[in-house]
Amino acid sequence: MSEKEMKSYRFGMGQEPTDEMLEQVMKEVAQEARESSKKAADAHFEQMRRNIAQNRASRSARINSIING
């Protein structure tokens, strides 16, 4: 099925989508879900790395303060 045919079809026009149309839509949705999930996971782990670095710096400063009075 051509991209033009896919873009011209609208669900609910009184005609059923073909199996090919549904398969294409499901593939596109799955791909978008994978990309979105990866982006969210990447952002989460990057924030965790920043938090760890900030906590280490804070603890280091506190330890140095205790040691050096």
Legacy VTK file of the C-alpha trace (Angstrom):
# vtk DataFile Version 3.0
C-alpha trace
ASCII
DATASET POLYDATA
POINTS 69 float
0.000 0.000 0.000
1.324 3.375 -0.925
1.901 6.126 1.593
-0.625 8.265 -0.281
-3.307 5.609 0.202
-2.466 5.326 3.898
-2.690 9.068 4.412
-5.965 9.363 2.510
-7.763 6.715 4.574
-9.704 7.929 7.593
-11.116 5.560 10.163
-14.852 5.874 10.585
-15.701 6.746 6.958
-18.040 3.771 6.756
-15.456 1.505 5.200
-13.367 -1.044 7.005
-9.589 -0.720 6.855
-7.761 -3.534 5.133
-5.541 -5.894 7.069
-2.591 -4.254 5.342
-3.699 -0.818 6.580
-4.133 -2.068 10.139
-0.758 -3.814 10.049
0.944 -0.624 8.850
-0.748 1.485 11.525
0.220 -1.004 14.237
3.846 -1.046 13.035
4.019 2.749 13.112
2.445 2.949 16.561
4.821 0.274 17.886
7.819 2.153 16.478
6.673 5.429 18.029
6.095 3.675 21.369
9.611 2.183 21.292
11.150 5.571 20.492
9.132 7.327 23.187
10.004 4.686 25.772
13.715 4.878 24.938
13.668 8.661 25.136
11.968 8.562 28.550
14.389 5.913 29.861
17.391 7.877 28.588
16.134 11.053 30.271
15.468 9.165 33.520
18.948 7.650 33.666
20.587 10.955 32.759
18.734 12.603 35.656
19.867 9.777 37.939
23.493 10.355 36.873
23.160 14.081 37.635
21.632 13.312 41.041
24.441 10.876 41.867
27.101 13.425 40.897
25.385 16.102 42.971
25.103 13.787 45.993
28.760 12.780 45.721
29.865 16.400 45.562
27.687 17.276 48.547
29.012 14.373 50.632
32.585 15.147 49.619
32.178 18.788 50.670
30.670 17.699 53.989
33.459 15.195 54.671
36.104 17.804 53.836
34.374 20.264 56.125
34.416 17.740 58.975
38.033 16.760 58.362
39.339 20.315 57.989
37.149 21.761 60.688
LINES 1 70
69 0 1 2 3 4 5 6 7 8 9 10 11 12 13 14 15 16 17 18 19 20 21 22 23 24 25 26 27 28 29 30 31 32 33 34 35 36 37 38 39 40 41 42 43 44 45 46 47 48 49 50 51 52 53 54 55 56 57 58 59 60 61 62 63 64 65 66 67 68
